[in-house]
Amino acid sequence: MVIPVDIDVNLLAALGKGFSWEKPACCPKCGGRLWWHGFVPAYFSCLALAVLLRRLFCPHCHSVHRLRPSSHWRRFQSPISVISQIIAHRQENGRWRPDLPRAPQRQWWRRLATKVQLCLGLSFAGTFPDAFLILMNRGAIPVSSVMECGDG
């Protein structure tokens, strides 16, 4: 299970294992006490090398949790803010941002188009940045390949 925490990725990269992690009060699965359980490498688009994210173990339910920056979705290397800016840039200019690789930009755009049709319907008259915010507010990841529409 991934536990999002408010941390700066650049500071985490600079300090490495010396970063002062704040341990969650209890296990999100069972409410038990958590133990530190080492580190796991993770890659982020703004950094050339992997950073070490803290892991936790719950001896009560035997689950392993990983702390991850809340600025990034699970399984995404780019921050949410950058993905949102790319969607808005494409909507406004009809072009991809030249400073970033095109492949992930195209992939996010296609996945968002699919989710708009699935979750908001073919009659949705808003823009893609609007749809992005609506889906995020519903608790969905708008550019994910998982076709869930969130809580809403």
Biotite code that builds the C-alpha atoms (Angstrom):
import biotite.structure as struc

atoms = struc.array([
    struc.Atom([0.000, 0.000, 0.000], chain_id="A", res_id=1, res_name="MET", atom_name="CA", element="C"),
    struc.Atom([1.238, 3.479, -0.823], chain_id="A", res_id=2, res_name="VAL", atom_name="CA", element="C"),
    struc.Atom([0.898, 6.245, 1.752], chain_id="A", res_id=3, res_name="ILE", atom_name="CA", element="C"),
    struc.Atom([1.157, 9.752, 0.245], chain_id="A", res_id=4, res_name="PRO", atom_name="CA", element="C"),
    struc.Atom([3.166, 12.272, 2.299], chain_id="A", res_id=5, res_name="VAL", atom_name="CA", element="C"),
    struc.Atom([3.976, 15.947, 1.738], chain_id="A", res_id=6, res_name="ASP", atom_name="CA", element="C"),
    struc.Atom([7.702, 15.973, 0.971], chain_id="A", res_id=7, res_name="ILE", atom_name="CA", element="C"),
    struc.Atom([9.964, 17.718, -1.522], chain_id="A", res_id=8, res_name="ASP", atom_name="CA", element="C"),
    struc.Atom([11.434, 15.247, -4.024], chain_id="A", res_id=9, res_name="VAL", atom_name="CA", element="C"),
    struc.Atom([14.532, 17.395, -4.616], chain_id="A", res_id=10, res_name="ASN", atom_name="CA", element="C"),
    struc.Atom([15.282, 17.612, -0.886], chain_id="A", res_id=11, res_name="LEU", atom_name="CA", element="C"),
    struc.Atom([14.748, 13.865, -0.600], chain_id="A", res_id=12, res_name="LEU", atom_name="CA", element="C"),
    struc.Atom([17.225, 13.285, -3.440], chain_id="A", res_id=13, res_name="ALA", atom_name="CA", element="C"),
    struc.Atom([19.788, 15.593, -1.861], chain_id="A", res_id=14, res_name="ALA", atom_name="CA", element="C"),
    struc.Atom([19.611, 14.046, 1.624], chain_id="A", res_id=15, res_name="LEU", atom_name="CA", element="C"),
    struc.Atom([19.141, 10.394, 0.601], chain_id="A", res_id=16, res_name="GLY", atom_name="CA", element="C"),
    struc.Atom([18.890, 8.094, 3.618], chain_id="A", res_id=17, res_name="LYS", atom_name="CA", element="C"),
    struc.Atom([19.572, 11.109, 5.850], chain_id="A", res_id=18, res_name="GLY", atom_name="CA", element="C"),
    struc.Atom([16.118, 12.524, 5.079], chain_id="A", res_id=19, res_name="PHE", atom_name="CA", element="C"),
    struc.Atom([14.010, 12.793, 8.225], chain_id="A", res_id=20, res_name="SER", atom_name="CA", element="C"),
    struc.Atom([10.847, 10.797, 7.507], chain_id="A", res_id=21, res_name="TRP", atom_name="CA", element="C"),
    struc.Atom([7.799, 11.261, 9.698], chain_id="A", res_id=22, res_name="GLU", atom_name="CA", element="C"),
    struc.Atom([6.261, 7.920, 10.630], chain_id="A", res_id=23, res_name="LYS", atom_name="CA", element="C"),
    struc.Atom([2.463, 7.656, 10.230], chain_id="A", res_id=24, res_name="PRO", atom_name="CA", element="C"),
    struc.Atom([0.576, 7.263, 13.502], chain_id="A", res_id=25, res_name="ALA", atom_name="CA", element="C"),
    struc.Atom([-0.878, 3.863, 12.598], chain_id="A", res_id=26, res_name="CYS", atom_name="CA", element="C"),
    struc.Atom([-1.352, 1.308, 9.856], chain_id="A", res_id=27, res_name="CYS", atom_name="CA", element="C"),
    struc.Atom([-3.986, 2.535, 7.365], chain_id="A", res_id=28, res_name="PRO", atom_name="CA", element="C"),
    struc.Atom([-5.178, -1.035, 6.885], chain_id="A", res_id=29, res_name="LYS", atom_name="CA", element="C"),
    struc.Atom([-5.688, -2.259, 10.471], chain_id="A", res_id=30, res_name="CYS", atom_name="CA", element="C"),
    struc.Atom([-4.746, 0.633, 12.778], chain_id="A", res_id=31, res_name="GLY", atom_name="CA", element="C"),
    struc.Atom([-1.759, -1.205, 14.262], chain_id="A", res_id=32, res_name="GLY", atom_name="CA", element="C"),
    struc.Atom([1.675, 0.176, 15.077], chain_id="A", res_id=33, res_name="ARG", atom_name="CA", element="C"),
    struc.Atom([4.134, 0.464, 12.169], chain_id="A", res_id=34, res_name="LEU", atom_name="CA", element="C"),
    struc.Atom([7.830, -0.455, 12.081], chain_id="A", res_id=35, res_name="TRP", atom_name="CA", element="C"),
    struc.Atom([10.448, 0.954, 9.733], chain_id="A", res_id=36, res_name="TRP", atom_name="CA", element="C"),
    struc.Atom([11.157, -1.648, 7.048], chain_id="A", res_id=37, res_name="HIS", atom_name="CA", element="C"),
    struc.Atom([14.042, -0.293, 4.977], chain_id="A", res_id=38, res_name="GLY", atom_name="CA", element="C"),
    struc.Atom([14.082, 1.615, 1.721], chain_id="A", res_id=39, res_name="PHE", atom_name="CA", element="C"),
    struc.Atom([12.983, 1.046, -1.857], chain_id="A", res_id=40, res_name="VAL", atom_name="CA", element="C"),
    struc.Atom([14.325, 2.922, -4.906], chain_id="A", res_id=41, res_name="PRO", atom_name="CA", element="C"),
    struc.Atom([11.937, 5.043, -6.975], chain_id="A", res_id=42, res_name="ALA", atom_name="CA", element="C"),
    struc.Atom([12.483, 7.086, -10.116], chain_id="A", res_id=43, res_name="TYR", atom_name="CA", element="C"),
    struc.Atom([11.054, 10.540, -10.778], chain_id="A", res_id=44, res_name="PHE", atom_name="CA", element="C"),
    struc.Atom([11.183, 12.423, -14.072], chain_id="A", res_id=45, res_name="SER", atom_name="CA", element="C"),
    struc.Atom([12.919, 15.472, -12.596], chain_id="A", res_id=46, res_name="CYS", atom_name="CA", element="C"),
    struc.Atom([15.878, 13.402, -11.331], chain_id="A", res_id=47, res_name="LEU", atom_name="CA", element="C"),
    struc.Atom([18.521, 11.346, -13.118], chain_id="A", res_id=48, res_name="ALA", atom_name="CA", element="C"),
    struc.Atom([19.049, 8.871, -10.272], chain_id="A", res_id=49, res_name="LEU", atom_name="CA", element="C"),
    struc.Atom([16.651, 6.901, -8.106], chain_id="A", res_id=50, res_name="ALA", atom_name="CA", element="C"),
    struc.Atom([15.671, 8.237, -4.702], chain_id="A", res_id=51, res_name="VAL", atom_name="CA", element="C"),
    struc.Atom([15.134, 6.021, -1.680], chain_id="A", res_id=52, res_name="LEU", atom_name="CA", element="C"),
    struc.Atom([11.594, 5.937, -0.345], chain_id="A", res_id=53, res_name="LEU", atom_name="CA", element="C"),
    struc.Atom([10.898, 4.657, 3.156], chain_id="A", res_id=54, res_name="ARG", atom_name="CA", element="C"),
    struc.Atom([8.971, 1.426, 3.734], chain_id="A", res_id=55, res_name="ARG", atom_name="CA", element="C"),
    struc.Atom([6.985, 0.426, 6.797], chain_id="A", res_id=56, res_name="LEU", atom_name="CA", element="C"),
    struc.Atom([5.806, -2.938, 8.078], chain_id="A", res_id=57, res_name="PHE", atom_name="CA", element="C"),
    struc.Atom([2.736, -3.672, 10.184], chain_id="A", res_id=58, res_name="CYS", atom_name="CA", element="C"),
    struc.Atom([3.308, -6.722, 12.418], chain_id="A", res_id=59, res_name="PRO", atom_name="CA", element="C"),
    struc.Atom([-0.438, -7.032, 13.059], chain_id="A", res_id=60, res_name="HIS", atom_name="CA", element="C"),
    struc.Atom([-1.761, -7.435, 9.499], chain_id="A", res_id=61, res_name="CYS", atom_name="CA", element="C"),
    struc.Atom([1.646, -8.242, 7.928], chain_id="A", res_id=62, res_name="HIS", atom_name="CA", element="C"),
    struc.Atom([1.291, -5.544, 5.265], chain_id="A", res_id=63, res_name="SER", atom_name="CA", element="C"),
    struc.Atom([4.130, -3.478, 3.849], chain_id="A", res_id=64, res_name="VAL", atom_name="CA", element="C"),
    struc.Atom([3.548, 0.204, 3.136], chain_id="A", res_id=65, res_name="HIS", atom_name="CA", element="C"),
    struc.Atom([5.633, 2.673, 1.152], chain_id="A", res_id=66, res_name="ARG", atom_name="CA", element="C"),
    struc.Atom([5.764, 6.412, 1.754], chain_id="A", res_id=67, res_name="LEU", atom_name="CA", element="C"),
    struc.Atom([5.546, 8.372, -1.508], chain_id="A", res_id=68, res_name="ARG", atom_name="CA", element="C"),
    struc.Atom([5.440, 12.107, -2.313], chain_id="A", res_id=69, res_name="PRO", atom_name="CA", element="C"),
    struc.Atom([1.853, 13.333, -2.571], chain_id="A", res_id=70, res_name="SER", atom_name="CA", element="C"),
    struc.Atom([2.909, 15.429, -5.577], chain_id="A", res_id=71, res_name="SER", atom_name="CA", element="C"),
    struc.Atom([3.032, 12.225, -7.673], chain_id="A", res_id=72, res_name="HIS", atom_name="CA", element="C"),
    struc.Atom([0.409, 9.596, -8.413], chain_id="A", res_id=73, res_name="TRP", atom_name="CA", element="C"),
    struc.Atom([1.182, 5.946, -7.883], chain_id="A", res_id=74, res_name="ARG", atom_name="CA", element="C"),
    struc.Atom([3.220, 4.486, -10.733], chain_id="A", res_id=75, res_name="ARG", atom_name="CA", element="C"),
    struc.Atom([3.836, 7.920, -12.281], chain_id="A", res_id=76, res_name="PHE", atom_name="CA", element="C"),
    struc.Atom([7.268, 9.510, -12.521], chain_id="A", res_id=77, res_name="GLN", atom_name="CA", element="C"),
    struc.Atom([5.994, 12.977, -13.428], chain_id="A", res_id=78, res_name="SER", atom_name="CA", element="C"),
    struc.Atom([4.329, 15.270, -10.901], chain_id="A", res_id=79, res_name="PRO", atom_name="CA", element="C"),
    struc.Atom([0.582, 15.857, -11.104], chain_id="A", res_id=80, res_name="ILE", atom_name="CA", element="C"),
    struc.Atom([1.156, 19.570, -11.735], chain_id="A", res_id=81, res_name="SER", atom_name="CA", element="C"),
    struc.Atom([3.306, 18.892, -14.827], chain_id="A", res_id=82, res_name="VAL", atom_name="CA", element="C"),
    struc.Atom([0.754, 16.459, -16.261], chain_id="A", res_id=83, res_name="ILE", atom_name="CA", element="C"),
    struc.Atom([-1.988, 19.041, -15.728], chain_id="A", res_id=84, res_name="SER", atom_name="CA", element="C"),
    struc.Atom([0.119, 21.732, -17.440], chain_id="A", res_id=85, res_name="GLN", atom_name="CA", element="C"),
    struc.Atom([0.746, 19.441, -20.415], chain_id="A", res_id=86, res_name="ILE", atom_name="CA", element="C"),
    struc.Atom([-2.990, 18.777, -20.848], chain_id="A", res_id=87, res_name="ILE", atom_name="CA", element="C"),
    struc.Atom([-3.737, 22.515, -20.665], chain_id="A", res_id=88, res_name="ALA", atom_name="CA", element="C"),
    struc.Atom([-0.891, 23.355, -23.086], chain_id="A", res_id=89, res_name="HIS", atom_name="CA", element="C"),
    struc.Atom([-2.116, 20.813, -25.631], chain_id="A", res_id=90, res_name="ARG", atom_name="CA", element="C"),
    struc.Atom([-5.701, 22.092, -25.351], chain_id="A", res_id=91, res_name="GLN", atom_name="CA", element="C"),
    struc.Atom([-4.641, 25.731, -25.830], chain_id="A", res_id=92, res_name="GLU", atom_name="CA", element="C"),
    struc.Atom([-1.949, 25.354, -28.503], chain_id="A", res_id=93, res_name="ASN", atom_name="CA", element="C"),
    struc.Atom([-2.753, 22.091, -30.255], chain_id="A", res_id=94, res_name="GLY", atom_name="CA", element="C"),
    struc.Atom([0.896, 21.086, -29.831], chain_id="A", res_id=95, res_name="ARG", atom_name="CA", element="C"),
    struc.Atom([2.964, 19.075, -27.384], chain_id="A", res_id=96, res_name="TRP", atom_name="CA", element="C"),
    struc.Atom([5.384, 20.804, -25.059], chain_id="A", res_id=97, res_name="ARG", atom_name="CA", element="C"),
    struc.Atom([8.762, 20.750, -26.815], chain_id="A", res_id=98, res_name="PRO", atom_name="CA", element="C"),
    struc.Atom([10.798, 20.547, -23.597], chain_id="A", res_id=99, res_name="ASP", atom_name="CA", element="C"),
    struc.Atom([9.369, 17.150, -22.581], chain_id="A", res_id=100, res_name="LEU", atom_name="CA", element="C"),
    struc.Atom([9.280, 13.761, -24.356], chain_id="A", res_id=101, res_name="PRO", atom_name="CA", element="C"),
    struc.Atom([6.273, 13.388, -26.642], chain_id="A", res_id=102, res_name="ARG", atom_name="CA", element="C"),
    struc.Atom([5.485, 9.739, -25.945], chain_id="A", res_id=103, res_name="ALA", atom_name="CA", element="C"),
    struc.Atom([4.182, 10.191, -22.374], chain_id="A", res_id=104, res_name="PRO", atom_name="CA", element="C"),
    struc.Atom([2.345, 13.374, -23.381], chain_id="A", res_id=105, res_name="GLN", atom_name="CA", element="C"),
    struc.Atom([0.501, 11.514, -26.160], chain_id="A", res_id=106, res_name="ARG", atom_name="CA", element="C"),
    struc.Atom([-0.205, 8.622, -23.825], chain_id="A", res_id=107, res_name="GLN", atom_name="CA", element="C"),
    struc.Atom([-1.722, 10.899, -21.145], chain_id="A", res_id=108, res_name="TRP", atom_name="CA", element="C"),
    struc.Atom([-3.810, 12.714, -23.754], chain_id="A", res_id=109, res_name="TRP", atom_name="CA", element="C"),
    struc.Atom([-5.201, 9.431, -25.195], chain_id="A", res_id=110, res_name="ARG", atom_name="CA", element="C"),
    struc.Atom([-5.933, 7.996, -21.765], chain_id="A", res_id=111, res_name="ARG", atom_name="CA", element="C"),
    struc.Atom([-7.703, 11.181, -20.720], chain_id="A", res_id=112, res_name="LEU", atom_name="CA", element="C"),
    struc.Atom([-9.806, 11.076, -23.909], chain_id="A", res_id=113, res_name="ALA", atom_name="CA", element="C"),
    struc.Atom([-10.792, 7.487, -23.135], chain_id="A", res_id=114, res_name="THR", atom_name="CA", element="C"),
    struc.Atom([-11.706, 8.338, -19.546], chain_id="A", res_id=115, res_name="LYS", atom_name="CA", element="C"),
    struc.Atom([-13.739, 11.359, -20.615], chain_id="A", res_id=116, res_name="VAL", atom_name="CA", element="C"),
    struc.Atom([-15.843, 9.142, -22.875], chain_id="A", res_id=117, res_name="GLN", atom_name="CA", element="C"),
    struc.Atom([-16.184, 6.410, -20.271], chain_id="A", res_id=118, res_name="LEU", atom_name="CA", element="C"),
    struc.Atom([-16.773, 8.486, -17.141], chain_id="A", res_id=119, res_name="CYS", atom_name="CA", element="C"),
    struc.Atom([-18.258, 11.758, -18.382], chain_id="A", res_id=120, res_name="LEU", atom_name="CA", element="C"),
    struc.Atom([-19.998, 10.496, -21.507], chain_id="A", res_id=121, res_name="GLY", atom_name="CA", element="C"),
    struc.Atom([-19.915, 11.385, -25.162], chain_id="A", res_id=122, res_name="LEU", atom_name="CA", element="C"),
    struc.Atom([-22.065, 14.447, -24.501], chain_id="A", res_id=123, res_name="SER", atom_name="CA", element="C"),
    struc.Atom([-19.420, 16.089, -22.264], chain_id="A", res_id=124, res_name="PHE", atom_name="CA", element="C"),
    struc.Atom([-19.028, 19.612, -23.662], chain_id="A", res_id=125, res_name="ALA", atom_name="CA", element="C"),
    struc.Atom([-16.133, 20.844, -21.525], chain_id="A", res_id=126, res_name="GLY", atom_name="CA", element="C"),
    struc.Atom([-12.439, 20.993, -22.324], chain_id="A", res_id=127, res_name="THR", atom_name="CA", element="C"),
    struc.Atom([-9.885, 18.357, -21.409], chain_id="A", res_id=128, res_name="PHE", atom_name="CA", element="C"),
    struc.Atom([-8.424, 20.490, -18.586], chain_id="A", res_id=129, res_name="PRO", atom_name="CA", element="C"),
    struc.Atom([-11.967, 20.739, -17.170], chain_id="A", res_id=130, res_name="ASP", atom_name="CA", element="C"),
    struc.Atom([-12.406, 16.981, -17.454], chain_id="A", res_id=131, res_name="ALA", atom_name="CA", element="C"),
    struc.Atom([-9.004, 16.484, -15.811], chain_id="A", res_id=132, res_name="PHE", atom_name="CA", element="C"),
    struc.Atom([-10.136, 18.475, -12.750], chain_id="A", res_id=133, res_name="LEU", atom_name="CA", element="C"),
    struc.Atom([-13.563, 16.819, -12.607], chain_id="A", res_id=134, res_name="ILE", atom_name="CA", element="C"),
    struc.Atom([-12.024, 13.340, -12.638], chain_id="A", res_id=135, res_name="LEU", atom_name="CA", element="C"),
    struc.Atom([-9.413, 14.324, -10.043], chain_id="A", res_id=136, res_name="MET", atom_name="CA", element="C"),
    struc.Atom([-12.152, 15.689, -7.763], chain_id="A", res_id=137, res_name="ASN", atom_name="CA", element="C"),
    struc.Atom([-13.940, 12.351, -8.076], chain_id="A", res_id=138, res_name="ARG", atom_name="CA", element="C"),
    struc.Atom([-10.812, 10.603, -6.824], chain_id="A", res_id=139, res_name="GLY", atom_name="CA", element="C"),
    struc.Atom([-9.766, 9.109, -10.174], chain_id="A", res_id=140, res_name="ALA", atom_name="CA", element="C"),
    struc.Atom([-6.387, 9.427, -11.863], chain_id="A", res_id=141, res_name="ILE", atom_name="CA", element="C"),
    struc.Atom([-7.429, 11.083, -15.146], chain_id="A", res_id=142, res_name="PRO", atom_name="CA", element="C"),
    struc.Atom([-4.459, 9.820, -17.196], chain_id="A", res_id=143, res_name="VAL", atom_name="CA", element="C"),
    struc.Atom([-4.293, 6.295, -15.817], chain_id="A", res_id=144, res_name="SER", atom_name="CA", element="C"),
    struc.Atom([-4.911, 3.187, -17.881], chain_id="A", res_id=145, res_name="SER", atom_name="CA", element="C"),
    struc.Atom([-7.146, 1.890, -15.067], chain_id="A", res_id=146, res_name="VAL", atom_name="CA", element="C"),
    struc.Atom([-10.669, 2.644, -16.212], chain_id="A", res_id=147, res_name="MET", atom_name="CA", element="C"),
    struc.Atom([-12.238, 3.679, -12.922], chain_id="A", res_id=148, res_name="GLU", atom_name="CA", element="C"),
    struc.Atom([-14.248, 6.863, -12.662], chain_id="A", res_id=149, res_name="CYS", atom_name="CA", element="C"),
    struc.Atom([-13.648, 7.557, -8.964], chain_id="A", res_id=150, res_name="GLY", atom_name="CA", element="C"),
    struc.Atom([-16.189, 7.962, -6.182], chain_id="A", res_id=151, res_name="ASP", atom_name="CA", element="C"),
    struc.Atom([-18.576, 10.280, -7.898], chain_id="A", res_id=152, res_name="GLY", atom_name="CA", element="C"),
])
